[in-house]
């Protein structure tokens, strides 16, 4: 099992026992605001997703890791659009429960992912897309050295209004 140790948490591979947790998190409309999801996911689909995560990142071009603190799952990190030719991937992080936010778990998880990208995969960069109204995530990514490199105007619809999305890059080498 893949496990990445961070200073206050660890990242581990998805396990079949995580499906109940994912079912709750993925079907929470509050999470949909940041994930881009617009419809519930079935339990069966999540079981298939967890099974697919057993394959190599070079085959799936993605990876979801569970953020664990003191043996309890507090969130996930998604590695997306892995591109071994151009040596990059995208990243997103979710710390689910409000009481676990602002405790350093997302920072530690992203630092561990950056180490994995640099030391194991030999990547050049990581990118992220962050809604401009997600002040906590904007501050987090910028504090980790991600540079704002682009803007997608009116990219996300939130009811009758639109929100910009910032594009970020972290150069590793």
C-alpha positions in Angstrom: 0.0 0.0 0.0 1.3 3.5 -0.9 1.8 5.6 2.2 3.3 9.1 2.3 4.2 10.3 5.7 3.8 14.0 6.5 4.6 15.8 9.7 1.1 15.7 11.2 -0.7 13.3 8.9 -0.1 10.6 6.4 -1.4 9.9 2.9 -2.4 6.4 2.0 -4.0 4.6 -0.9 -7.7 4.1 -1.0 -9.0 0.8 0.5 -12.3 -0.9 -0.1 -13.3 0.0 3.4 -13.2 3.7 2.4 -16.3 3.4 0.1 -18.8 4.3 2.9 -16.7 7.5 3.7 -16.4 8.4 0.0 -20.1 7.9 -0.5 -20.9 10.4 2.3 -18.3 13.0 1.1 -18.9 12.7 -2.7 -22.6 13.1 -2.2 -22.4 16.2 0.0 -23.6 19.2 -2.0 -21.2 21.4 0.0 -18.3 19.4 -1.5 -19.8 19.8 -5.0 -19.0 23.6 -4.8 -15.3 22.8 -5.0 -15.3 19.5 -6.8 -17.4 20.4 -9.8 -19.8 17.6 -9.2 -23.4 18.2 -10.1 -25.1 14.8 -9.4 -24.8 12.1 -6.7 -22.5 9.2 -7.2 -23.8 5.6 -6.7 -22.2 3.3 -4.2 -21.5 0.9 -7.0 -19.6 3.6 -9.0 -17.5 4.4 -5.9 -16.7 0.7 -5.4 -15.5 0.6 -9.0 -13.5 3.8 -8.6 -11.7 2.4 -5.5 -10.9 -0.8 -7.4 -9.5 1.3 -10.4 -7.1 3.0 -7.9 -5.2 -0.3 -7.6 -3.8 0.4 -11.0 -0.5 2.2 -11.6 -0.7 6.0 -12.0 0.9 5.6 -15.4 -2.1 3.6 -16.5 -4.9 5.6 -14.8 -3.3 9.1 -15.1 -4.8 9.8 -11.7 -4.6 8.9 -8.0 -6.7 9.6 -5.0 -5.0 9.4 -1.6 -6.7 9.5 1.8 -5.4 12.1 4.3 -5.2 10.4 7.7 -4.6 12.1 11.1 -4.2 9.9 14.2 -5.6 7.0 12.3 -8.7 8.8 11.2 -9.5 9.8 7.6 -9.9 13.6 7.5 -9.8 14.2 3.7 -8.4 13.3 0.3 -5.9 14.5 -2.2 -6.6 14.0 -5.8 -3.8 13.8 -8.4 -5.3 14.4 -11.8 -4.2 14.6 -15.4 -0.9 13.0 -14.8 1.3 13.7 -17.8 4.5 11.7 -17.8 5.6 13.3 -21.1 5.5 16.8 -19.8 6.3 15.8 -16.2 3.3 17.4 -14.5 0.0 16.7 -12.8 -2.9 18.6 -11.2 -3.8 18.5 -7.6 -6.8 19.1 -5.4 -7.3 18.7 -1.7 -10.3 18.3 0.5 -10.4 18.3 4.3 -14.0 17.3 4.8 -15.2 18.2 8.3 -15.1 21.9 9.4 -13.4 20.9 12.7 -10.5 19.4 10.9 -9.9 22.4 8.7 -7.2 25.0 9.5 -5.2 22.5 11.4 -2.4 22.1 8.9 -3.6 18.8 7.3 -4.0 20.2 3.8 -0.6 21.9 3.9 1.1 18.8 5.1 -0.7 16.7 2.5 0.3 19.0 -0.3 3.9 19.1 0.9 4.0 15.3 0.9 2.5 15.2 -2.6 5.0 17.7 -3.9 7.8 15.5 -2.4 6.3 12.4 -4.1 6.1 14.3 -7.4 9.7 15.5 -7.2 11.4 12.4 -5.6 9.4 9.5 -6.9 8.0 10.6 -10.2 10.7 13.1 -11.1 8.1 15.7 -12.2 8.8 19.3 -13.2 5.6 20.9 -12.0 2.3 20.6 -10.2 -0.7 22.7 -11.2 -4.0 23.6 -9.4 -7.2 25.4 -10.2 -8.8 27.3 -7.3 -12.1 29.3 -7.3 -11.3 32.9 -6.5 -13.9 33.0 -3.7 -12.2 30.0 -1.9 -10.0 32.3 0.2 -8.6 29.5 2.4 -7.4 27.5 -0.6 -6.0 30.6 -2.4 -4.0 31.4 0.8 -2.9 27.8 1.2 -1.6 27.3 -2.4 0.1 30.7 -2.4 1.8 30.1 0.9 3.2 26.8 -0.5 4.9 28.7 -3.3 2.3 28.0 -6.0 2.4 31.0 -8.4 -0.8 32.4 -9.9 -0.2 32.0 -13.6 -3.7 32.4 -15.1 -7.3 33.5 -14.7 -10.4 32.0 -16.1 -13.0 34.7 -15.9 -16.6 33.8 -14.8 -15.6 30.2 -15.0 -17.9 28.7 -12.3 -21.6 29.3 -12.1 -22.9 29.7 -8.5 -26.6 30.2 -8.8 -27.2 33.4 -10.7 -23.6 34.6 -10.4 -20.2 33.5 -11.8 -16.9 33.1 -10.0 -13.4 33.4 -11.5 -10.9 30.6 -11.2 -7.2 31.1 -10.6 -4.6 28.8 -12.2 -1.5 28.0 -10.2 1.8 26.3 -10.9 4.5 25.0 -8.5 7.8 24.4 -10.3 9.7 21.6 -8.7 13.0 21.7 -10.6 
